[in-house]
Amino acid sequence: MKIDVALDHASTKTQIPDVWIAIDILRATSVMTTFLAEGGDTLYLAAGVEEARILARRFDLLTMGEEFAKPIEGFDFDNSPLQLLKAKSRLKGRNAVHTTSNGTKLVRLLQSLGGDILAGSFLNLSACASEAATRVTGNGSRGVTIACAGRRGSPILDDTYCAGVYVKYLHKLLPEAELTDCAMLALAVSEALPVEQALRESESGHIMAALGLQEEIAFCARTDIYSCVPYAGDEGGLLTMKRVRPLSQHVASGEAIS
């Protein structure tokens, strides 16, 4: 059994784990977690803006996402966990569609490769790591790969840093697992800087700061706000994310910790 890290989209194609943890800290997987934890029911992941609009009309969905880090005209929400928190009364029991430049595309890629897919962030760190560890426990397991969205096809500091934190948590839960070179690299990155500094100094952090989104960075750096774990599924050929009740009992699914 291995704990591995795929630092960008291309790296995922050589992996065959039992469980994927998709990471796009700033901000797609943080948004997925917040939407479902705050009462959203089903989140459809669209291939692009036009498909998102078509799905929204077809299923009466809330729309959220970004294109080149900027809000999409006519969408209900940006790719913003803080916007969702401010409007959480609108989320209860609702379905939504989500499209982003990197994160939603990563989950779609992982779906094509097979294996269970969880959405990870700092916001649900303990719950997601516990769920992943429980799913790979047993003889013959290939282990867990933390897949980073990266940016424009290249690794990026914020996702690599978060992947390293997940490696640390997972190795405590799966001490018998082998850490690959990429896992050890990500772990070393995560031990080199404080979390918020790493997010702010990443390319994504600089872009968000230029757009006045410093509060978003600070929120996405918070750990264990939620115990909700988004899980990828298929409904009528459409990729969805829903809350999963953890198989482990480390935390109870869907309840806010703070």
Stockholm file with secondary structure:
# STOCKHOLM 1.0

chainA/1-258         MKIDVALDHASTKTQIPDVWIAIDILRATSVMTTFLAEGGDTLYLAAGVEEARILARRFDLLTMGEEFAKPIEGFDFDNSPLQLLKAKSRLKGRNAVHTTSNGTKLVRLLQSLGGDILAGSFLNLSACASEAATRVTGNGSRGVTIACAGRRGSPILDDTYCAGVYVKYLHKLLPEAELTDCAMLALAVSEALPVEQALRESESGHIMAALGLQEEIAFCARTDIYSCVPYAGDEGGLLTMKRVRPLSQHVASGEAIS
#=GR chainA/1-258 SS CEEEEECSHHHHTTCCCSEEEEECTTTHHHHHHHHHHTTCCEEEECSSHHHHHHHHHHHTCEEEEEETTEECTTCSBCSCHHHHHHTGGGTTTCEEEEECSSHHHHHHHHHHHCSEEEEECSTTHHHHHHHHHHHHCSTTCCEEEEEECCBTTBCCHHHHHHHHHHHHHHHHHCTTSEECHHHHHHHHHHTTSCHHHHHHHSHHHHHHHHTTCHHHHHHHTCCSSBCCEEEEEEETTEEEEEEECCSSSSSCTTCBCC
#=GC SS_cons         CEEEEECSHHHHTTCCCSEEEEECTTTHHHHHHHHHHTTCCEEEECSSHHHHHHHHHHHTCEEEEEETTEECTTCSBCSCHHHHHHTGGGTTTCEEEEECSSHHHHHHHHHHHCSEEEEECSTTHHHHHHHHHHHHCSTTCCEEEEEECCBTTBCCHHHHHHHHHHHHHHHHHCTTSEECHHHHHHHHHHTTSCHHHHHHHSHHHHHHHHTTCHHHHHHHTCCSSBCCEEEEEEETTEEEEEEECCSSSSSCTTCBCC
//
